[in-house]
Amino acid sequence: MSVKRALVVDDSKSARAFLVRLLERVDIEVDVAESADDALAYLELHRPDVVFMDHLMPGMDGFQGLQAIKRNPRTAAIPVFMYTSQEGELYAGQALALGAAGVLPKQLDMTDLARILRDVSSAPAVTPASLLAQAVPRMSAIVPEPEVPVMPAAPTVPAVVSPRRPSPPRPAPVAPPPVPPPSAPNAELVALRAELQDLRRMMATRLEEQSRRLTEDIVQLVGQVQPAVAEPVPPTRDWRGTLYALLATAAAIALAVLWLRGEVDRRSLEMQVAQLSATRSALVAESPTASPAEAAHAAALPGSPVVLPVPYGEPPLSGVRVERLKELLGQLAGTGFQGVVDVQAYPGRFCLKAGATEVYTLAPDATPVARCEFAVAAGGEAALREHPQFVAMVEEFRKSHGDAITLSVTSGPSEQVQRPYPETGLGVATAADWNVAAAQNSRVEIRWRSRS
């Protein structure tokens, strides 16, 4: 049986998303449920190939949901894995006794998930007919057949010779009453047999897996053991070589730590420099002491857009960006310009990390990109136009200058970037590398063109 559909039952949004991504990487369709009650309602209409069940959930917990699935003959054969942060042999024993196929940690990696799916796929398919075939032969072990009493032998009577008389006619043999067919086992007994069979198969699988891991550990330890030296170590052995080797190793470790710390600081400073350089034009234009050459360069000529950065978490058309747009419109209106001012907001994909309350913030610089959650800093076109500060600015400008200048607000494509994002195939990119590019790509560009 190949695993094609899975059900993930967890009240945590981030935990569900993590497991769903792992399953979708191996081309498995995934359905989700936020509670055990929702999962039972789902199983009334659907039949997934495997179920991943959290333990602590509001209402019915994971163990109660597991028992309800295993009591129902229609769902008893579905493998159920407890996907939880609970640990310990006691918890694992309770889960297996209730019919769980195994206990998986929340920090599940792709290798263990592939092995679990392979074991589920290689297990024989369990159908109601096979459950009944397994339960009927074992009925004799639970309900023994009634013992037939053995009649004692009749005492021997001495033979007495008497005159022969004609023997009376024998009565016709009477057929014994028909034996009623054995009654079929009820549904509860069939479900019990299925639970015992699943438990036996799961225990055998776990014992085989533990034996395999123990064998691998023993082979690895044996391979690391150095062979015994045949000759005794001379007492005059020079210890300075060992000391020099230890000092060199310690120095190499210290240098590696310092290099890594410097690399993280360098990437963090690079991201800050990128953000500061993107706002340079706005700051120069706003400065009252700026020279005419600097002001002309900051304002940009037609065809050269004014680029304003959008930090993560801020609406694109708000704050300093609206003030800068208002200043540009005033300058254009003062020169008698009539035309269209194009305002485009380009989203940047930032590397984020979920906190304890599932609130996403920028991930620490050393976080690998593979562990990031991604989000953009700009919304749709409707959200761009509806910010209160932007709406108030537009109304004020139209009252003062009329309709000679038209504003066109659009959302630019995310593929049009100023700085390419780092490659993730080698697995060495960090959040600092990624967010440096995201800080430059999250921007607002302002252009203007005269009416023809």
Backbone torsions as a table, in degrees:
resi	resn	phi	psi	omega
1	MET	NA	118.5	178.1
2	SER	-88.8	142.2	-178.3
3	VAL	-83.2	115.7	-178.9
4	LYS	-116.1	-24.6	-177.9
5	ARG	-139.7	138.6	-179.7
6	ALA	-132.2	153.5	176.0
7	LEU	-117.4	124.3	179.1
8	VAL	-108.3	121.1	-177.2
9	VAL	-113.7	108.7	-177.8
10	ASP	-162.5	136.3	179.2
11	ASP	-84.2	-7.3	178.9
12	SER	-91.7	122.8	-178.0
13	LYS	-65.7	-42.1	-178.1
14	SER	-68.5	-39.5	178.5
15	ALA	-65.5	-39.9	177.0
16	ARG	-62.7	-44.9	-177.8
17	ALA	-63.1	-38.0	-179.4
18	PHE	-63.5	-48.5	-178.0
19	LEU	-70.0	-35.2	179.2
20	VAL	-63.1	-40.8	178.7
21	ARG	-63.0	-41.4	179.2
22	LEU	-62.4	-42.8	-177.6
23	LEU	-69.8	-38.2	-179.2
24	GLU	-69.1	-23.8	177.3
25	ARG	-65.8	-25.1	178.3
26	VAL	-104.2	24.5	172.7
27	ASP	62.0	45.5	176.0
28	ILE	-112.9	129.0	175.8
29	GLU	-74.3	134.9	-171.9
30	VAL	-124.1	132.1	168.9
31	ASP	-112.7	151.1	-176.3
32	VAL	-124.9	154.2	174.5
33	ALA	-141.8	140.2	-175.9
34	GLU	-89.8	-5.7	179.8
35	SER	-154.7	165.3	178.0
36	ALA	-66.4	-33.4	177.6
37	ASP	-63.3	-43.3	177.0
38	ASP	-63.1	-36.1	179.6
39	ALA	-64.9	-42.5	179.2
40	LEU	-64.6	-39.1	177.4
41	ALA	-65.4	-37.2	177.3
42	TYR	-64.1	-41.4	-177.4
43	LEU	-70.3	-15.5	174.9
44	GLU	-67.5	-26.7	-175.5
45	LEU	-114.1	-19.3	-175.7
46	HIS	-129.8	162.7	178.7
47	ARG	-136.0	92.4	177.3
48	PRO	-74.1	166.5	177.7
49	ASP	-81.8	-23.0	-179.9
50	VAL	-156.7	152.1	-179.0
51	VAL	-126.1	132.3	174.0
52	PHE	-110.4	116.7	-169.8
53	MET	-116.9	126.3	172.7
54	ASP	-76.3	161.9	-177.9
55	HIS	-93.3	-57.6	-175.2
56	LEU	-91.0	109.2	179.3
57	MET	-141.1	153.8	176.7
58	PRO	-64.6	143.4	-177.5
59	GLY	79.7	-126.1	178.4
60	MET	-71.6	127.9	180.0
61	ASP	-83.8	-178.9	-175.0
62	GLY	-64.0	-40.8	-180.0
63	PHE	-64.4	-41.0	178.7
64	GLN	-65.6	-40.6	176.2
65	GLY	-63.8	-38.8	177.4
66	LEU	-62.1	-43.7	179.2
67	GLN	-63.7	-40.1	-179.9
68	ALA	-64.8	-37.7	179.0
69	ILE	-67.0	-42.4	-176.7
70	LYS	-75.7	-22.7	177.8
71	ARG	-76.6	-24.2	-177.3
72	ASN	-84.4	119.1	-179.3
73	PRO	-59.1	-26.5	-179.3
74	ARG	-73.3	-26.7	-176.8
75	THR	-117.2	1.6	-174.8
76	ALA	-64.2	-27.4	-175.8
77	ALA	-85.7	-3.8	-179.3
78	ILE	-77.5	125.5	176.7
79	PRO	-65.0	131.2	-179.5
80	VAL	-120.7	120.6	176.9
81	PHE	-106.3	130.8	175.9
82	MET	-78.7	110.1	-178.6
83	TYR	-101.1	93.5	-166.2
84	THR	-150.2	164.1	175.4
85	SER	-89.0	-1.4	177.6
86	GLN	-66.5	143.2	-178.4
87	GLU	-133.1	169.9	175.3
88	GLY	108.7	151.0	179.9
89	GLU	-66.1	-33.3	-179.4
90	LEU	-63.2	-45.8	179.3
91	TYR	-63.9	-43.8	-179.8
92	ALA	-61.4	-41.4	178.9
93	GLY	-63.5	-39.8	178.1
94	GLN	-64.5	-43.2	-179.6
95	ALA	-62.8	-42.9	180.0
96	LEU	-67.6	-36.8	179.6
97	ALA	-65.2	-30.3	179.3
98	LEU	-83.6	-3.6	175.7
99	GLY	109.6	7.3	179.2
100	ALA	-67.8	145.4	177.6
101	ALA	-79.8	-13.3	178.2
102	GLY	166.7	172.0	179.3
103	VAL	-121.4	121.8	-176.8
104	LEU	-114.5	141.7	177.5
105	PRO	-78.8	159.9	178.1
106	LYS	-66.4	-32.5	177.3
107	GLN	-87.9	63.3	-177.0
108	LEU	-83.5	134.2	177.7
109	ASP	-99.9	170.8	-172.8
110	MET	-68.2	-31.7	-177.8
111	THR	-66.6	-48.3	179.5
112	ASP	-64.5	-38.2	179.2
113	LEU	-64.0	-41.7	178.5
114	ALA	-63.4	-38.8	178.8
115	ARG	-66.1	-40.4	-179.7
116	ILE	-64.6	-43.9	-179.9
117	LEU	-66.1	-34.2	177.3
118	ARG	-66.3	-40.6	178.2
119	ASP	-65.2	-39.8	179.4
120	VAL	-66.8	-38.3	-179.4
121	SER	-68.6	-33.6	-178.2
122	SER	-82.7	-11.6	179.2
123	ALA	-70.5	144.6	179.1
124	PRO	-65.2	143.5	179.7
125	ALA	-66.4	138.3	-179.4
126	VAL	-110.0	120.1	180.0
127	THR	-121.3	164.5	176.6
128	PRO	-57.5	-35.9	179.4
129	ALA	-65.5	-40.3	179.6
130	SER	-69.3	-35.8	176.7
131	LEU	-62.4	-42.0	179.5
132	LEU	-67.1	-37.9	178.9
133	ALA	-66.0	-32.0	177.9
134	GLN	-76.9	-32.4	-175.2
135	ALA	-78.1	-36.8	-174.9
136	VAL	-64.7	-46.1	-179.7
137	PRO	-64.5	-21.7	-176.6
138	ARG	-94.5	3.1	178.1
139	MET	-63.6	-33.5	-178.0
140	SER	-69.0	-23.8	178.9
141	ALA	-76.4	-25.4	-179.3
142	ILE	-94.8	-43.4	-179.8
143	VAL	-111.8	96.5	-178.4
144	PRO	-67.4	148.7	178.1
145	GLU	-69.2	144.0	-179.1
146	PRO	-63.7	137.7	179.5
147	GLU	-76.3	137.2	179.1
148	VAL	-86.6	119.7	-178.8
149	PRO	-66.0	140.1	179.5
150	VAL	-93.9	118.2	-178.7
151	MET	-76.4	136.7	177.0
152	PRO	-67.4	147.9	-179.2
153	ALA	-67.2	142.7	-179.8
154	ALA	-70.6	144.7	179.3
155	PRO	-65.9	147.1	-178.9
156	THR	-76.0	129.1	-179.8
157	VAL	-111.6	130.2	179.6
158	PRO	-59.1	138.1	179.8
159	ALA	-70.2	138.4	178.9
160	VAL	-121.0	124.7	-178.8
161	VAL	-82.6	125.1	179.8
162	SER	-133.7	160.8	179.7
163	PRO	-58.3	140.0	-179.4
164	ARG	-70.4	129.5	177.0
165	ARG	-119.3	152.2	177.7
166	PRO	-64.6	130.4	-178.8
167	SER	-75.6	137.7	179.2
168	PRO	-65.6	154.8	178.8
169	PRO	-64.5	137.4	179.9
170	ARG	-76.2	140.5	177.6
171	PRO	-70.0	153.4	179.6
172	ALA	-66.1	139.2	-179.3
173	PRO	-62.4	138.2	179.9
174	VAL	-97.3	128.1	-179.5
175	ALA	-67.5	136.1	179.0
176	PRO	-65.0	152.9	179.2
177	PRO	-63.3	144.7	-179.3
178	PRO	-63.1	140.0	179.3
179	VAL	-83.4	125.0	-179.3
180	PRO	-65.5	143.4	178.4
181	PRO	-64.5	148.2	179.2
182	PRO	-63.8	137.5	-178.9
183	SER	-71.7	143.7	-179.6
184	ALA	-70.5	145.2	179.3
185	PRO	-63.8	143.3	-179.6
186	ASN	-71.2	172.7	-175.1
187	ALA	-65.5	-37.1	-179.0
188	GLU	-64.3	-39.2	179.9
189	LEU	-67.3	-37.3	177.8
190	VAL	-65.2	-42.8	178.7
191	ALA	-64.1	-37.7	178.3
192	LEU	-63.7	-42.8	178.8
193	ARG	-62.0	-39.5	-180.0
194	ALA	-65.0	-41.2	178.9
195	GLU	-63.3	-43.6	179.6
196	LEU	-63.7	-39.6	179.4
197	GLN	-65.6	-43.5	178.6
198	ASP	-63.7	-40.0	179.6
199	LEU	-64.4	-42.8	179.8
200	ARG	-64.2	-42.1	180.0
201	ARG	-66.6	-40.4	179.9
202	MET	-67.7	-40.6	177.9
203	MET	-62.8	-40.4	178.7
204	ALA	-64.9	-39.5	178.9
205	THR	-65.2	-43.7	-179.8
206	ARG	-65.9	-39.4	178.2
207	LEU	-65.3	-39.5	178.1
208	GLU	-64.9	-40.8	179.7
209	GLU	-66.8	-42.8	178.2
210	GLN	-64.0	-38.0	177.9
211	SER	-64.8	-39.8	179.2
212	ARG	-64.9	-45.2	179.8
213	ARG	-64.1	-40.6	179.2
214	LEU	-63.4	-39.9	178.4
215	THR	-64.2	-41.9	178.5
216	GLU	-64.0	-40.5	178.8
217	ASP	-63.8	-40.7	-179.5
218	ILE	-65.6	-41.7	179.6
219	VAL	-64.2	-39.4	179.0
220	GLN	-66.0	-42.5	178.6
221	LEU	-64.7	-40.7	179.3
222	VAL	-64.1	-37.0	179.7
223	GLY	-68.9	-27.3	179.3
224	GLN	-82.1	-17.3	-178.3
225	VAL	-71.9	128.3	179.2
226	GLN	-78.8	142.3	178.2
227	PRO	-64.9	147.3	-178.7
228	ALA	-66.0	141.4	179.5
229	VAL	-79.6	128.3	-176.7
230	ALA	-70.1	-40.2	-177.5
231	GLU	-95.0	143.7	178.3
232	PRO	-67.6	148.6	179.1
233	VAL	-69.3	127.8	179.9
234	PRO	-63.6	140.6	-177.2
235	PRO	-65.8	-18.0	-177.1
236	THR	-96.3	24.1	-177.9
237	ARG	-64.6	136.6	-177.8
238	ASP	-76.3	120.7	-179.1
239	TRP	-88.7	-6.8	-176.2
240	ARG	-68.9	-32.3	177.8
241	GLY	-61.9	-42.8	177.9
242	THR	-62.8	-42.1	179.7
243	LEU	-62.8	-43.2	178.7
244	TYR	-62.1	-39.3	179.1
245	ALA	-63.9	-41.7	178.6
246	LEU	-64.2	-43.0	179.5
247	LEU	-64.5	-39.6	178.5
248	ALA	-64.8	-39.9	178.4
249	THR	-64.0	-43.7	178.8
250	ALA	-62.9	-40.6	178.8
251	ALA	-64.9	-40.0	178.9
252	ALA	-64.2	-40.1	178.6
253	ILE	-65.1	-43.3	179.7
254	ALA	-62.4	-42.7	178.5
255	LEU	-64.0	-38.8	178.8
256	ALA	-63.9	-41.2	178.9
257	VAL	-64.2	-44.5	179.5
258	LEU	-63.4	-39.9	179.2
259	TRP	-64.2	-43.3	-179.7
260	LEU	-63.7	-42.4	179.0
261	ARG	-64.3	-41.7	178.0
262	GLY	-64.8	-36.9	178.9
263	GLU	-65.1	-41.3	177.9
264	VAL	-64.2	-43.7	178.6
265	ASP	-63.8	-38.7	-179.5
266	ARG	-63.0	-43.7	-179.5
267	ARG	-67.8	-35.8	177.2
268	SER	-65.2	-42.9	177.8
269	LEU	-65.2	-35.7	178.9
270	GLU	-62.7	-39.3	178.0
271	MET	-66.2	-40.1	179.3
272	GLN	-66.2	-39.2	178.4
273	VAL	-64.2	-38.1	178.7
274	ALA	-62.4	-41.8	179.1
275	GLN	-67.4	-40.7	-179.1
276	LEU	-67.9	-40.0	179.8
277	SER	-67.1	-30.9	179.2
278	ALA	-69.9	-27.4	179.9
279	THR	-94.6	3.5	-175.4
280	ARG	-62.1	-43.0	-176.9
281	SER	-62.7	-39.5	-179.9
282	ALA	-66.7	-40.9	-178.0
283	LEU	-68.5	-39.0	179.4
284	VAL	-65.4	-41.9	-179.2
285	ALA	-65.5	-34.5	-179.0
286	GLU	-78.8	-16.8	-176.6
287	SER	-72.5	127.8	180.0
288	PRO	-71.0	-19.2	-178.3
289	THR	-95.8	6.0	-178.0
290	ALA	-67.6	143.0	178.8
291	SER	-74.2	160.9	178.4
292	PRO	-60.2	-35.7	179.2
293	ALA	-66.1	-41.8	179.7
294	GLU	-66.6	-41.0	180.0
295	ALA	-64.1	-40.6	179.1
296	ALA	-65.0	-40.2	177.7
297	HIS	-66.2	-38.5	-179.6
298	ALA	-69.2	-37.7	-178.4
299	ALA	-71.3	-24.1	178.2
300	ALA	71.2	144.8	178.0
301	LEU	-85.9	162.5	176.5
302	PRO	-56.0	134.0	-177.0
303	GLY	96.9	-20.7	175.6
304	SER	-105.4	110.3	-172.2
305	PRO	-71.3	152.7	168.4
306	VAL	-86.4	120.5	-175.0
307	VAL	-106.1	122.4	179.3
308	LEU	-120.1	126.5	-178.4
309	PRO	-73.6	152.3	177.4
310	VAL	-120.6	102.1	178.1
311	PRO	-61.7	157.1	-179.4
312	TYR	-63.7	134.2	177.0
313	GLY	95.4	-9.9	179.7
314	GLU	-101.9	141.0	173.8
315	PRO	-64.0	143.1	-176.4
316	PRO	-59.6	-46.6	-176.9
317	LEU	-99.7	74.6	178.8
318	SER	-157.2	166.5	172.6
319	GLY	63.1	-135.7	-174.9
320	VAL	-65.7	-25.0	-179.7
321	ARG	-70.2	-38.2	176.7
322	VAL	-68.6	-39.8	178.7
323	GLU	-63.7	-40.3	179.3
324	ARG	-66.3	-40.4	177.4
325	LEU	-63.5	-40.6	178.3
326	LYS	-61.8	-41.4	179.1
327	GLU	-65.0	-42.5	178.9
328	LEU	-63.2	-42.0	178.6
329	LEU	-62.4	-39.8	177.7
330	GLY	-64.5	-39.7	178.1
331	GLN	-64.9	-42.8	179.2
332	LEU	-65.1	-41.9	179.1
333	ALA	-64.6	-34.4	179.3
334	GLY	-67.5	-25.1	177.9
335	THR	-90.5	2.6	-179.2
336	GLY	80.2	19.2	-178.7
337	PHE	-67.8	138.3	174.1
338	GLN	-132.4	118.7	-178.2
339	GLY	171.7	-151.3	-174.1
340	VAL	-119.3	134.3	173.2
341	VAL	-106.7	114.4	-179.4
342	ASP	-91.4	125.7	177.7
343	VAL	-117.9	116.0	-179.4
344	GLN	-119.8	131.2	177.5
345	ALA	-106.2	121.8	179.8
346	TYR	-105.5	127.7	-178.2
347	PRO	-80.1	147.8	171.4
348	GLY	-113.9	135.2	180.0
349	ARG	-89.1	112.9	-175.8
350	PHE	-99.1	147.5	175.9
351	CYS	-86.3	116.6	-173.9
352	LEU	-118.1	166.9	177.4
353	LYS	-140.3	133.6	179.9
354	ALA	-80.7	135.3	177.5
355	GLY	-87.3	-168.9	-177.7
356	ALA	-65.1	-30.8	179.7
357	THR	-96.7	18.0	179.1
358	GLU	61.5	28.1	173.2
359	VAL	-96.1	125.9	-174.0
360	TYR	-87.5	134.0	175.1
361	THR	-133.1	170.1	177.7
362	LEU	-60.1	132.9	-176.9
363	ALA	-69.9	152.0	174.4
364	PRO	-58.0	152.8	-172.5
365	ASP	-59.3	-35.7	-175.3
366	ALA	-83.7	2.1	-178.4
367	THR	-68.5	128.9	175.1
368	PRO	-63.5	144.6	-178.5
369	VAL	-62.2	-28.7	-180.0
370	ALA	-63.2	-21.2	-179.5
371	ARG	-99.5	12.0	-175.5
372	CYS	-88.4	150.5	163.1
373	GLU	-103.3	137.3	-173.0
374	PHE	-109.5	142.2	176.5
375	ALA	-150.3	156.5	-179.1
376	VAL	-102.3	156.5	-176.5
377	ALA	-97.2	-1.5	-179.5
378	ALA	-126.6	144.4	-179.2
379	GLY	-100.2	-159.4	-179.9
380	GLY	-77.3	177.1	-176.5
381	GLU	-66.2	-35.9	179.3
382	ALA	-63.5	-42.7	179.5
383	ALA	-65.7	-29.8	179.0
384	LEU	-66.0	-43.0	-174.6
385	ARG	-78.9	-18.5	-170.0
386	GLU	-95.0	2.0	179.0
387	HIS	-66.1	133.1	-174.2
388	PRO	-57.8	-40.0	-178.8
389	GLN	-64.7	-40.0	179.1
390	PHE	-69.1	-41.9	179.5
391	VAL	-62.5	-43.0	179.8
392	ALA	-65.1	-38.9	179.5
393	MET	-63.7	-43.2	-179.4
394	VAL	-63.6	-44.0	179.8
395	GLU	-63.1	-42.0	179.3
396	GLU	-64.9	-39.7	-179.3
397	PHE	-67.1	-41.0	-179.6
398	ARG	-66.9	-35.3	176.8
399	LYS	-65.2	-33.6	-176.3
400	SER	-86.5	-34.0	-170.7
401	HIS	-123.8	-3.3	178.3
402	GLY	77.3	-155.3	-175.8
403	ASP	-105.9	23.6	-179.9
404	ALA	-67.5	-30.2	178.9
405	ILE	-113.5	128.1	179.9
406	THR	-108.4	134.8	178.0
407	LEU	-96.0	131.4	174.5
408	SER	-118.8	111.9	-177.0
409	VAL	-108.3	119.2	179.6
410	THR	-134.7	165.7	176.4
411	SER	-106.7	120.0	-178.4
412	GLY	-76.2	159.4	179.9
413	PRO	-70.0	144.0	179.5
414	SER	-69.3	-19.9	-179.8
415	GLU	-73.9	-18.7	-179.6
416	GLN	-86.7	97.8	-173.1
417	VAL	-114.9	155.0	172.8
418	GLN	-87.2	-28.8	178.9
419	ARG	-135.7	125.3	-179.6
420	PRO	-64.3	146.8	175.5
421	TYR	-74.8	151.2	-177.6
422	PRO	-67.4	154.1	176.8
423	GLU	-71.9	138.7	-179.3
424	THR	-109.1	1.0	-175.8
425	GLY	-66.3	-35.4	-178.5
426	LEU	-79.6	-11.3	176.8
427	GLY	75.7	18.7	-178.1
428	VAL	-109.8	-7.0	-179.7
429	ALA	-71.5	143.1	-179.6
430	THR	-116.9	173.5	179.1
431	ALA	-62.8	-33.1	178.3
432	ALA	-62.6	-44.8	178.0
433	ASP	-59.8	-45.9	-174.8
434	TRP	-67.9	-45.2	-174.7
435	ASN	-74.0	-20.9	172.0
436	VAL	-62.4	-45.1	177.1
437	ALA	-68.0	-40.1	-179.1
438	ALA	-63.8	-35.8	179.9
439	ALA	-65.2	-32.0	177.4
440	GLN	-82.1	-30.0	-178.5
441	ASN	-81.6	-22.6	177.1
442	SER	-84.5	103.8	-169.2
443	ARG	-156.2	166.5	171.3
444	VAL	-122.1	126.1	178.6
445	GLU	-111.5	132.6	-177.2
446	ILE	-118.0	124.3	176.4
447	ARG	-129.8	160.5	175.8
448	TRP	-141.6	150.1	-179.0
449	ARG	-146.4	139.9	-178.7
450	SER	-76.1	153.0	176.3
451	ARG	-76.1	134.8	-179.4
452	SER	-79.4	NA	NA
